[in-house]
Amino acid sequence: MKTTENNFSKKNIGDMPVEEFRNFGHQLIDWVADYFQNIESYPVLPNINPGDIKSKLPKTPPVDGESMEEILKDIDGKIMPGITHWNHPNFMAYFNSTSSGPGILAELLSAAFNANGMLWKTSPAATELEEVTLDWFRQMLGLSENFWGIIYDTASVSSMHAIAAAREQLSEYQFRQKGLAGRKEIPRLKIYTSEQAHSSIEKGAITLGIGIDGIRKIPVDNEFRMIPSQLEKAITEDRENGWLPFCVVATVGTTSTTSIDPVNEIADICKREKLWLHVDAAHAGVAAIIPEMRFIIDGIEKADSLVVNPHKWMFTPVDLSILYTRKPKILKQAFSLVPEYLKTSEDNIVINYMDYGIQLGRRFRSLKLWFIIRYFGTEGIANRIKDHLRLGKIFAEWIGQNTNFEKMAPVPFSTICFRAHPQDLNDEQKLNELNEQLMNSVNSTGKIFLTHTKLNGKFVCRLVISGLRTEEKHVMLAQEILQNKLTEILT
Ligand SMILES: *Cc1c(COP(=O)(O)O)cnc(C)c1O
């Protein structure tokens, strides 16, 4: 391809000329449309080795600007071979995160405005749209008006802020002013969560000076749910031993099996013990949009905070996580610190989101949530999630009926934990090896991507259906590949 000279390098100041932007903007949108049209022709997982991508890229930056043709050519030639295709309908690993047309278009606009929503004044629309979309989403989840929301990048960061607010609630200890270290007069703090909780809770504890020893993992029942009586026992025991319990994190949709902690019962314990209850519903929370599924957050009105990630199961390009709390004043008390140059005359009548977290600058993330809710509608979103639940049921039933496979956990949503278990094979070690081999050989086809977990020491394959482009035929393909690969391994 003949390369045109880059106007930018000629002038050496200023942005890309508007006409050039228009031209490549159109080309790139066409490229993205083609990408979606042909997404199934790509392997879900790239077949490359560590360092392959780096080795194709120059070690030093270009001195003279390059043409957009050259840059875009390298997307196809050098970047695409190293992309794991999260938008592929057979991406069934981890918790999927798929983007959507309206979400991508909104991201484009968001970059164009480049509005930094740290204060109301620094972009009133960014602040007010965040308030409006989070209030819409609150209604979609069936939460009361007592919940106030804020967007952060990820659930890890949302939960960290919730734990910080929980700590701030112990105001008599003045943690904000005096910190934690070296203070003999204060007891060690303790957080409770289940054995199945996400690692982000521990990372929050690490960050906030509570430490990993400040986390107590409560045992789960045979369906991987926190046992409330064990929680109660642990709190009593710790108080007796001089700890200061202050926070409980319940999970709705745990990472391994999507089990649902009994929020209602846990909330009653928290109320009695005066502990902050944070609910981590990062992946599964959006299912509460479906009225029949609202039971999953039963008792939520007694919780202090809740995290839900539209960037997981609601077709929102990463990243967008929402923290709702009934106590925004405490969150603000924990983080508000306004230097002179950020004071505005509207401070008393508006929300300045910078007051509610550690970051100052904030992307205009609510724009993509607004586009997505408006474009699909609340019913459109609910129908898509409902369809994933239907497909999950189909796969779970197939596992249940297949004598070579077994289901390893209940399936409250559309994440299925299963393993191959041929009738004549009962050695656990061998079963673990067989299933690891099965998963790797299924993934090596490039047609599907699954991941695993361990449950009670057993290697378990995990298949998640939450992609916007996943249809019944893709679930059938997954079944066919699993069956064929297992036969291949066993013969
Ligand atoms: C995915 C997940 C997280 C972490 O989400 P990030 O947004 O990647 O930080 C935390 N908790 C649960 C239950 C999750 O499913």
The ligand as an SDF file (V2000), in Angstrom:
LIG
                    3D

 15 15  0  0  0  0  0  0  0  0999 V2000
  -14.9250   -9.8640   38.7440 C   0  0  0  0  0  0  0  0  0  0  0  0
  -15.1720   -9.7750   40.1810 C   0  0  0  0  0  0  0  0  0  0  0  0
  -14.4340   -8.8930   40.9820 C   0  0  0  0  0  0  0  0  0  0  0  0
  -13.3190   -8.0290   40.4330 C   0  0  0  0  0  0  0  0  0  0  0  0
  -13.7640   -7.1920   39.4180 O   0  0  0  0  0  0  0  0  0  0  0  0
  -12.8330   -6.0750   38.7650 P   0  0  0  0  0  0  0  0  0  0  0  0
  -13.8090   -5.1010   38.2110 O   0  0  0  0  0  0  0  0  0  0  0  0
  -12.0380   -6.7530   37.7170 O   0  0  0  0  0  0  0  0  0  0  0  0
  -11.9830   -5.5000   39.8240 O   0  0  0  0  0  0  0  0  0  0  0  0
  -14.7390   -8.8330   42.3190 C   0  0  0  0  0  0  0  0  0  0  0  0
  -15.7090   -9.5920   42.8540 N   0  0  0  0  0  0  0  0  0  0  0  0
  -16.4340  -10.4550   42.1230 C   0  0  0  0  0  0  0  0  0  0  0  0
  -17.4990  -11.2730   42.7650 C   0  0  0  0  0  0  0  0  0  0  0  0
  -16.1870  -10.5650   40.7540 C   0  0  0  0  0  0  0  0  0  0  0  0
  -16.9360  -11.3990   40.0190 O   0  0  0  0  0  0  0  0  0  0  0  0
  1  2  1  0
  2  3  1  0
  2 14  2  0
  3  4  1  0
  3 10  2  0
  4  5  1  0
  5  6  1  0
  6  7  2  0
  6  8  1  0
  6  9  1  0
 10 11  1  0
 11 12  2  0
 12 13  1  0
 12 14  1  0
 14 15  1  0
M  END
$$$$
